[in-house]
Amino acid sequence: MPVHSDSESAVLSDDRLTLAAIAVLAFILADVAHEVVGHGIGFFLAGGRSGILTTTRLISQAGRLGDRGGLLFDMGGPCGNLGIAALALWSQRLLRRPAPRFRFLLWLVTTFSLFWAFGYLIFCGVVARGDWFALIQGSSHLWLGRVVLIAAGILLYRISVRLTASELHWVVSSAGQPAGPRVRRLVLYGYVSGGLIACAGAIFDPRGAFEILNSGALSSFAAALGLLWVPRLFPSTPNKSVSTPLITRSPAWIVVGASVAIFFIAILGPGIPITL
């Protein structure tokens, strides 16, 4: 059995800084899809015309949107997550090159988006508030509706965990080599880096520092807990017919990740006024 020295092991490992930069970009894309694109389109369709965009919500400054308008606005967020997840899944299959960094980005965008959407579904059923709760708000059978939300959320979340484990084969090949250590490393860097940028993005939130936990940590560390099950499920899911080299150091990805993170924290975090 060949033995690798520490220097050889470093060469044979994915670059940690590049992994972190990609994870930061992936979560920001999922966040923008939910808060900016999803809620933004819902806000426009609901008749809203002025508000403040932040990393944690779109704050309406035009008063109440009405029941129908409120539903359009609330459901825009989850629809934004599901839309970008579908786009990432589709793009993964269209990609003809190994492109390990871009494939890892697509995988994390899918992962963060699906876990946010369906983890939030469970949350809304449990606490009786949030985007998905708009579907049953005002119902005469509210408790039954909450049970349905929780049950649907658990089912869809479990499916998403299994799908995520399977999709990771686009990044890590399990053919002919033990993939466990690499899978755990990718999952760890994705989970921690995504959670940290989510919390950092809420530091300057106009509603106060509590949003670091109330929105940042809930949408990342809590919602993406399913990532911790991926290493267990990965070996039982089918391999993909794609060559998957290691993710090496990329100054370009690191610079882009850092630049977008600064914008996310310092510009979008405090809020950007919009008028439609």
N, C-alpha and C positions, 0 to 999 in steps of 0.2 A: 504494500500500500504506500503510495507516494506521500511524503511529508513536506508541507510548505513552511518556509520560514515566515516570520512576522512581516518582512518586507514583501514577500510574495503574496501573503494573504491580503495585504493592503491593496496590491495591484488587482487582485481577483475579487475585490469588493466594490459594490456601487459607491459612488462618491456621495458622502453624507450631505455636504453643502448643496449640491445640485438636487438631491432628493428633497431637501427642505424647501428650496426655492420652488420646485415644481408643485409641492404640496400647498404652499402658500398661494400660488397662482390658481390652483384647482379650487381651493375653498373660496377664494375671492370670486371666481367665475360662478360658482354655485350660489354665492350670496347675491351677486349682482343679478343673476337670473331670477332669484326669488324677490328681492326687495325692489330693484330698479326696473327690470323688464316686466316681471310678472305683476307686481302690485302697480307699477306705473301704467301698464296697459289697462289693467282693471280699473284704476283710478280714472283714466281718460274715458273709458266706456261707461263708467258710472256717472259721468258728468262733472267730475272734479276738475278744477282748473288751476289751483294753486296749492302748493304744499312744500314740504322739506324732505328731501331724500337723505337718508342716513344709511349706515351699514346694518342697522337693526330694524328699520321700518320706514314707511313713507307716512309722514305726519300730514294729515289733511288740514288746510287752513280755510276751507270753504264750508265749514259746518257739516251737519249730517248729510249723508248721501242717500238716505232712504233705504228701505228694506231691500229692494231689488239692487240698488246701486251698491249697498253694503256687501251683498253677496258677491257681486262681480269683483269688487275691490278685494275682499278677503280671499276669494278663490284664485285670484291672480297669482299669489305667491306660490302655492303648491303647484299650480299649472306651469309656472316658470321653471320650477325644479324638474318636473316630469318632462317638460319640453327639452331642456338642455341635456337631461340624462338620455333621452331617446336620440338626440343628435349625436352625443358622444358615442353611444353604442353603435349607431349607424356608421359614423366616421371610422371607428375602430375596424370595421369590416371592409371599408373601402380602401383603407391604407394598404399599399402594396409593398412598402419597404419595412425593414425591421424597426427603424426610428424609435429606439427604446425610451427616450425621454418623452417624446410626444405620446407614445402609447401609455406611459405611466400617467401623464397628465389626463388623457381621456379616461383611463380607468378610475382615477381619483375623482374627476368631475362626476362620473356616473355614480360612484360610491357615495360621495358627500350628498349629492342631490337626492338619490333614492332614500337614503337613510334619514335625511332631513324631512322629506315629504311624508314618509310613512311612520317615522318616529313621532313626528308632529301630530299625525292622525291619532296615535295612541294617547299622546299628551292631551289633546283637545277633548277626547272622550273622558279622560280621568278628571281633569280640572274644570271642565265645562266652560272653556273660553279658547280663543285662538281662531285661526283661519278656517279650519275644517268645521269648527262648531257652528259656523254660519249656515251650514247645510241643514241643521236641525233646530236652530234657534227659533223659538216661538211655537214649536211643535207641542201638541197636547200630550204626546207620549215621549217626553224628553228623556226619561230614564232609559227607555227602550232604544232611543236614538243613540244615547251615549254608549250603551252596550254594543250596538252595531258598529260604532266608530272604533271602539277598543278592539273588538274581535277582528274587524277588517284590517285594522292597523297591524295587529300581531301577525295575521296571516301574510299580509303583503310585506311586512318587514322580514319575516322568515324567508320568504321567496327571494327578497332582495339580497339577503346575506348569502344564500346559495348561489344566486346569479353573480354576485360580486366575486365569490371564490372562483367560479368558473371563468369569469372574464379576466381574472388575473393571469390566466395562462397565455394571454396575448403579450404579457410582459415577462413572465417567468416560464421557461420550458421545464417540464418535469421529466422529459425524456432522457434517460441515460445518466442522470446525476441527481444526488439528493438536493431537493430544492427548499427544504424546511428552513434552514438558517436565513436564506435570502428572502423568503416570503415573510418571515417574522420581522426582518429588518425593514423591508418596504412598508409593511403595515405599521410598524412603530413610528417611523418617520412621517408617514402620511397622517396618522392619528394625532401625534403630538404637534406637528407643525401646523396642521389645519386648525387644531384647537387653539393654539397660541395666537394665530393671526385673527381668529374670530373674536377672542377676548380683547386683543389689542385694538381691534377696529371699533370697539365700544368705549374705549377710554374717554374720548371727548364727546360722547353721546349727549345731545341736548337734554335728555331726560335724567341724566345723572349717572354716576359711576356704578350704580346698582345694575345697570344694563350689561355690565361686563359678565355678571352671572346670569341675570334674568334672560338675556338674549344671546350674548356671545357664547357662553359655556353650554347653554342648553342646545343651541343649534349645531354645536360641534362635538365637544367631549361627550355630552349626554346622547345626542342623536346618533353619533357614529360608533356607539359601543359595539355594534355588530361587527365592526372591523376586527375586534379581538377574537372572534370565532372563525375568521377566514383561514388562519393557518391550520386549524383542525380539519376544515372542510376541503381545503385545496387538494390534498392527495386523492380524494375520492371523486373529483370532477375531471372530465376528459381534457386531454392536452390539445392545444391548437397547432395547426400545421404552419408555424411561423418560427423563424430563427430569432432568438431573443438574446442579444449581447448585453453585457453589463452597462449600467448607466455611468458613464465616465464624467470627469469634471468638465463643466461647460461654463466659462465666464459669461457668455451671453445670457444663458438661462438665469444665472445668479444675479446679474445686473438687472434684468427685466423683472425678476421676482422681487428684488429689493425696491426697485422704483415703483412698481405697482403697489407694494405694501405701504410705502410712504404715502402715496396718494390715498389709499384705502383708509389709513389711520388719520392722517392730518387734514385731508380735504373732505372725503366722503363721511368720515366719522362725525365731525361737528355738524354736518348737514349742508346740503346744496339746495338753495331755494329754486323752485321750478314754477313757471307760469305757462299754462298751455292755452 
